[in-house]
Amino acid sequence: MNLTDLSPTAMEKLKSWRWDRIIEKHEGPERWEDTLRYNEPEFLLIGGHDVLLPVDRGQHPNITILRCIPSTDASVLTLFLKDTTYVPNRQDEYFAAGYMAVCERLPGERFYAATVYHEWFMVDNQN
């Protein structure tokens, strides 16, 4: 799915949504309308779902999905990911490449958009 595939109604719904972020310090909430205007986001296919994160499409090759946890009714996805776009030294990834996102499915639509996008120390409690 691409942003250009969205109906005018779906695009208006998306533009009306807000998302919150903590990147180095609290900087939210942001408006999706502004994110779409000033950045170049695009959908990622994550766990079989079309998901829109507030990152430029050029970052997509640097993003690794570590976990995708759907809610019981699949209306919300909790994501843990690694984005190495701005991390030149691999040894710094633990501190600088981790992010978590809460993504909600827009009412009446089949795609998700982030409503929370925060930095995250890459904790692995799966071992």
Buried (B, 14 or more C-beta within 10 A) or exposed (E): BEBEEBEEEBBEBBBEBEBBBBEEEEEBEBBBBEBBEEEEBBBBEBBEBBBBBBBEBEBBEBBEBBEBEBEEEEEBBBBBBBBBBEBEEEEEBBEBBBBBBBBBBBEEBEBBBBBBBBBBEBEEEEE
